[in-house]
Amino acid sequence: MSDDKKTYTFSLRDRLSWHDGTPVTAADCVASLRRWFQTPGGQLVNERMKDVSKLDEKSFVITLKKPLGVLIDQLAQVVTYPLFILREQDARHPPTDAVTTHIGSGPFKFNEELYAPGASITFDKYDGYVPRDDAPDELAGAKIARARRVVWVKLPDPQTAMAALQAGEVDVLVEPPADLFPVVESDPNLVLENLYKSGSDYFLRMNCLQKPFDNVKARQAVLHLINQDAFLSVINPSLKGNRNVTSLFGINTPFSNDANTNWFQKGGDPEKAKQLLQEAGYAGEKVVILDPADWTEGHNASLFLASELRKIGLNVELASSDWAGLVARRAKKDSVENGGWSIFISFLPDFSLTNPNSAAIMAMNGEQGWVGWPQADQYEVLRAKWADVTEIEAHRALAREMQQIWWDYASTAYLGQVPTLTAYRKDLTGLFGVQAGRLLMWNMRKD
């Protein structure tokens, strides 16, 4: 980093190669950065950036208009819209276009021949990968492939997946449903562990562009309606580890706070919700809930949400699809009559709510931002200040101001937090999970 903190020079380590055998170059990095700048994840850096350019085959430079103390954190975030480095010819495609090649540069190589869409994805150890010399440390340090092959298998039925785990046909269930926790705990060959060290914060997101949720009082009605404990009992029936979430910044982050949380009531407040809906002038417009039929917890929560909304008089329709179909539809800004949507349910690791410039859900920059497209200019001024503040107390003060606006606008409602547990066989060791909700393939082995 230069003395004026506006120029960063990056150098690639020796012997990096793509899985097709060609070297990883600075040109690949520059093209990948320019592609990433077009996503919500890269917006902050793009706004502050003067130029990104290749210096030579192994080094490149990012030059800023003014210092950005969180630059490295922004480049390294893995929560939403991570910065993936692609080959230059792949990175030239805009981020809205699917990349049709599967060529990476990491310790595991995608096996094209064994790829079975919708059924399994196979990765083989890439012998040409040269890890760093330091010790493995989650997403940092050496990434050592200790298994010759890793296969990700899609088993939509939870009972079938659990039977496969118990029989040794699979080694890991990344996120088994909560009602199967007792089965795992009673099996001497299995382990149930919180590898991520961060709970999952469930939320519903409303479409702020279309009726009825283009009206703030209609959104506030949903916020007041939510009975988090009831939703949590649907998502995690074991009730083990369930917690309420009332802060924009989650539960366990340094910036969690209680500003503007008077809307929260145990059991929700359906009468207040009805009043706000009436004040919004709701006229029976259809509310379409995107329902992920292949995700048990999300599906059950969507069914329950539909029931709760109908109780206060909303005209609700469930649009069921697999998760991929849901993601495709939620990108549409059209009215529900033209294939749009009103609400969907998802979750984020609690850890991801630490930085409002990394978590796409925390932006309120309208149609430039994440799905739902809330817009609050005053909030965005505060979010921009976050990047220039270094003292934690200053960040905490900003967090309270931002949360005040966030809950008044009410684009999102939390449904609560559940623990994210992984089930695996005892002969599988070296598993790493990170707080951002990722299970890592390197370092694990079968004994």
HELIX and SHEET records of a PDB file:
HELIX    1   1 ALA A   26  TRP A   36  1                                  11    
HELIX    2   2 PRO A   40  GLY A   42  5                                   3    
HELIX    3   3 GLN A   43  ARG A   48  1                                   6    
HELIX    4   4 LEU A   71  ALA A   76  1                                   6    
HELIX    5   5 GLU A   88  ALA A   91  1                                   4    
HELIX    6   6 PRO A  158  GLN A  166  1                                   9    
HELIX    7   7 ALA A  178  LEU A  180  5                                   3    
HELIX    8   8 PHE A  181  GLU A  185  1                                   5    
HELIX    9   9 VAL A  216  LEU A  225  1                                  10    
HELIX   10  10 GLN A  228  ILE A  235  1                                   8    
HELIX   11  11 PRO A  270  GLU A  279  1                                  10    
HELIX   12  12 THR A  296  LYS A  311  1                                  16    
HELIX   13  13 TRP A  323  ARG A  330  1                                   8    
HELIX   14  14 VAL A  336  ASN A  338  5                                   3    
HELIX   15  15 ASP A  350  THR A  354  5                                   5    
HELIX   16  16 ALA A  360  MET A  362  5                                   3    
HELIX   17  17 GLY A  366  GLN A  368  5                                   3    
HELIX   18  18 ASP A  377  TRP A  386  1                                  10    
HELIX   19  19 ILE A  392  TYR A  409  1                                  18    
SHEET    1   A 3 THR A   7  SER A  11  0                                        
SHEET    2   A 3 SER A  59  LEU A  64 -1                                        
SHEET    3   A 3 MET A  49  ASP A  56 -1                                        
SHEET    1   B 3 PHE A 108  PHE A 110  0                                        
SHEET    2   B 3 SER A 120  LYS A 125 -1                                        
SHEET    3   B 3 ARG A 149  VAL A 153 -1                                        
SHEET    1   C 3 VAL A 172  LEU A 173  0                                        
SHEET    2   C 3 THR A 422  ARG A 425 -1                                        
SHEET    3   C 3 LEU A 190  GLU A 193 -1                                        
SHEET    1   D 5 ASN A 315  SER A 321  0                                        
SHEET    2   D 5 LYS A 286  PRO A 292  1                                        
SHEET    3   D 5 ILE A 343  PRO A 349  1                                        
SHEET    4   D 5 SER A 200  MET A 206 -1                                        
SHEET    5   D 5 THR A 412  VAL A 418 -1                                        
SHEET    1   E 2 LEU A 428  THR A 429  0                                        
SHEET    2   E 2 ARG A 445  LYS A 446 -1                                        
SHEET    1   F 2 PHE A 432  VAL A 434  0                                        
SHEET    2   F 2 ARG A 438  LEU A 440 -1                                        
END                                                                             
